Amino acid sequence: MLAEKNPEVKKAVAKLMTLTEDEQARMVADARDKMRWDIESRERAAKKEGHEEGREEGRGEGREERQLEIARRLLARNRPIEEIIEDTGLTLEQIQALTLH
């Protein structure tokens, strides 16, 4: 057997054999606590990522709404559609949709 030939392994096996049930229970509890902490940590990270994505999406929608508002004002001033596209970065379809409302 390997433990008989290698003193390091023999020492490790002896130590393992001396673990009491209380020590084993503590190790199981520690492992369970670590697993719980890992799960909670991943959940917090996912929630934070979701919040950040939501904020970024909101900013994007806000920027688009701002460009649409600028386009509405330019349309009200009878500016050429090509100029509105250039100034706002909106598509022709987006600007045409504004003229329908």
N, C-alpha and C positions, 0 to 999 in steps of 0.2 A: 504494500500500500504506500502511496506517496507520502502520507503523514509520517510513516516510520522512517523514511529515507531523508526527508527534509525537515530540519529542526524548526524552521519558520512556520511551515505548514502544520507541524505537530503542535506548536504553541498556539496557533490560531484555532485549531480544532479543539484543543483543551479549553481555551477561553470560551468558545462557542458552547461547549458542553456545560460550562459552569453558569451560563445565564439562567437566572431564576425565572419563574413564571411572571413575577412582577416586572422584571426587566423586559421580558418579551412583550408584556401588555403595554408597557410604556413606549416601547419601540413601535408597536402597532398604532398606539394613540398618536405618537409623533408623526408617523407616516400619514395617518388619516388627516391630522391637522395641516400638514404640508400640502396634501392633495386639495383640501378645502381652500386653503389660502391661494394655491395656484389657480383653482377654478374661479375664485372671486377676483383675483388679479386679472385674469383673462377677460372676465365679464366687465370689469371697470375699464379696461383698455378698449374693448369693443364699444362700450357706451360712449367713451370719450371720442373715439373715432367717428361714431355716428353723429355726435353733436357737431364735431368739426365739419363733417360732410354737409350736415344740414345748414350750418352757418354759411359755408361756401356757396351752397346752392341758393340760399336766400340772397346772398350778395350778387350772384349772377342774375337772378331774377330782378333784383333791384336795378342793376345796370341796364338790363334790357328794357325795363319799364321806363327808365330815365330816357333811353334812346327813343322809345316810342313817343314819349311826351314831347321831346324835341322835334320829332318828325311831325307830330300833330301841329305844333306851332308853325313849323316851316310850311306845311300844307296850307294852314290858315292864311299865311302871307303869300300864297300862290307861288312858292318857290318851285323850280323845276324838279321833277322826281329824281333825275340823275344827280342833281346837287344834293338832295336829301340822302340818297343812297351813299354818296361819297362822305357826307358830313356825319352820318350816324352809324354807318356800317351795317344798316339793316338791309334786308333783301327787298327786291321789287315786290314780292308777294306780301311781305309784312306791311309795306307801305300801302299797297293796294287794299289790303284788308282794313287799314285805317280809313281809307276814303269811303268804304262801304258802311261805316258806322256813323 
